[in-house]
Amino acid sequence: MRRRLVALGAGIGIICSTVSFSQVKKQFSVENVSYIERVDLDFQVNSGSCFVKAGEGGELLNVYGNREYDSYGHSFEKEIHNRVCHIRLALDDNRSESLSQSISYRMFGRSTEEKDNLWKVYLAKEKIYDLDLDYGIGQADIDLSGLSLQKLKIHTGSADVNVGYFEDAHNSLEMDTFYVKVDLGSVSVHNLNQSRAKHVVADIGFGNLMLDFSNKSRVTSTIRGSVGAGNLVIVLPQQGTPVKVSINDSWLCRVKLSDSFTKLSDGTYVNEDYEAGVDNLLNFDLDVSMGSIVFKEKN
């Protein structure tokens, strides 16, 4: 026996059923409206495994999960203003993650309950998105292939996040800002060049961040990074992309550059492809306190 509730007037569908707890089923949905030009999505998940990618349907947002609709805390808001659809969805928002929980997760892994939480999120290919993704404990896989992104912000407390372009496709427009904040977790960004981001911002506390620029750069990007006690690894192509690196470091940190760099001035280095005024420069402005920054070239 199934029960179904759909809020059609607001364009938000909420669907739940009494079938097996382990079955993945639709939980939330926001329909597409032709006059909407951009979607601002604020999506928060406190625990579990989460997958985000482009969907085959036309809906602005489809969320599937393996839990009963009334068995977890959540909030869901939507409004349309000046052709922009603003969506805020928070899952398990009745469970706040404390510092002790974060440290426990990093040392001992997830609990059985957290491993069982599964969320699948699908976005529309034909709409422009500003995404703000916030993860607490668990893991997330974010495939940006096929999506049109204007801004992307990812924040992880203790979650391990894989994000990038896993198909041979670039962002359909130049992204304004690609922002990553890592507290105790770990984030790996693959094929970042394909985002065509003009600005990349990395903020690392005690966690780990890998930025993969190993494909040839198509636009000039400014990458600003701040590393506390964590680790930042930057992967560059072997040739064809000019790179300039400015680093403000301390005696407590570790900085390692590949052999292709030469010193331009105090704290500033350039690679063999660097020329002033080129239109595909990767310009790094980095600050590190107690952690490490490593540049390496893709084999």
C-alpha positions, 0 to 999 in steps of 0.5 A: 500500500502506498500513500502519495502527497504532491504540493502542485500549487507551489511547484514542489512535489513531496512523495513518500511511501510505505515500501521498504526502508532501503528502497530509493524513492523520490523525496523532493521535486521542483518543477521547471518553469520556462521563464526561470533563467537561473536557479540558486540552490542551497543544499545541506546534508548533515550525514550520509552518502550524497550524489549530485549530477545532471538529470535526464528529466526537465525538473529543476531539482529531484531528490531521491533517498532511502528513508521515509519522508517523516523519519528525518529532519528537513526544511524545504523552501522555494520562491521565484523572484526576478526570474530566479528560483531560490531553493533551500533544502536542508536534510537532517537539520535537526542534528547539528554536528559538533567538533567532537563528532567531527573528530570522531568521524575522522578517527573512527569512520561513520556510524551504521546509521550514517552509512545507511543514509543515501541521497541522490540529487539531479539537476536540470541541464538547460538551466544556469545554477548557483550552487551552495553545497554543505556537507557535514559527516559522510561522503559526497560525489558531485559530477558537474558534467552537463551542468551550466554553473555560474557560481559553486560553493562547497563546504565540508565539515568532516565529509570526504567530497569528490567533485569535478568534470568526469566526462569530456565536457566544459562548463557552457559559460565562464564560471564566476567563482569556484569556492571550496571550504574544508574544515576537517574533511577532504575534497578532491576537485578533478579537471577544474579547468573545465569549469572555466572559472575566473576565480577559485577560492580555497579555504583550508583549516585542518583538512585536505584539498586537491585541485586538479588543473591538469587539462590545458587552461582555457581562461585566465584564472585567479586562485586564492588560497588560505591554508591553516594546518591542512594540506593543499595539493595542486596538479598542473599540466606538464606544458602549455599552461602559463603559471604564476605563483605568489606564496606568503608562508612561515617557518612552520609550513612546507612548500614544494614546487615542481622543477619547472618553476623559477624564482621571479622575486621574493615569494613569486615563481613562474613556470616555463610557459609563463608570459605576461599578458597571456589569456590563459594564465593560472595566477596563484595567490596563496597563504599558508601558516602551519600546513603544506602546499605542494605543486606537482605536474601530471605524469 
